């Protein structure tokens, strides 16, 4: 499910941020600070090389398809997919070192994530956006239904029916709700 959400996000924004995390950096505690930095640099270089490999591979596949004199519909679909993949803006950030053992670096990681969320408006366009009043009212209404239900759960169809009956906005149901 996480992969599906990630793919949907990439499709909507045409971009993704990759934030590598070295979770066992405490294994290098007995080594010099330079050794730790060198390990993090290796991780950063790996991701950069992999990204370049990915781009080269996609370009190669596109060239292979374009070499055909006639392109079948399945190859045409594949070409569209490769072109879309090539157009995804992949940003690889610097590797963050944290300790799984002592949790050292967790606060810095959280701050980095918050900073990226607040500054990358093309990837996170709804952050710091004023929530439309209708959405807030709809949310309060649905939450108020929980008091009347034996179990605070609604199936999707019932959820949308309640909103449509209350507000009569069937054409906006997908904008008001998040399926």
CORVEN-V199872 format. One record per pair of residues at least 12 apart in sequence whose C-alpha atoms are under 8 Angstrom apart, sorted by the first residue. I is the first residue (numbers start at 1). J is the second residue. If there is no record, write none. Layout:
I|J / I|J
This chain:
10|88 / 13|122 / 13|123 / 13|124 / 14|87 / 14|88 / 14|89 / 14|123 / 15|88 / 15|89 / 15|90 / 15|91 / 15|122 / 15|123 / 16|88 / 16|89 / 16|90 / 16|91 / 16|123 / 17|90 / 17|91 / 17|92 / 17|93 / 18|90 / 18|91 / 18|92 / 18|93 / 19|92 / 19|93 / 19|94 / 19|95 / 19|96 / 20|43 / 20|44 / 20|92 / 20|93 / 20|94 / 20|95 / 20|96 / 21|95 / 21|96 / 21|97 / 21|98 / 22|40 / 22|95 / 22|96 / 22|97 / 22|98 / 22|99 / 23|97 / 23|98 / 23|99 / 23|100 / 24|97 / 24|98 / 24|99 / 24|100 / 24|101 / 25|97 / 25|98 / 25|99 / 25|100 / 26|98 / 26|99 / 26|100 / 26|101 / 40|95 / 40|96 / 40|97 / 41|95 / 43|95 / 44|93 / 44|94 / 44|95 / 47|92 / 48|92 / 51|90 / 55|86 / 58|82 / 58|85 / 58|86 / 59|82 / 59|86 / 61|82 / 62|79 / 62|82 / 62|83 / 65|79 / 96|109 / 134|176 / 135|176 / 135|177 / 138|163 / 138|176 / 142|159 / 142|162 / 142|163 / 156|179 / 160|173 / 160|177
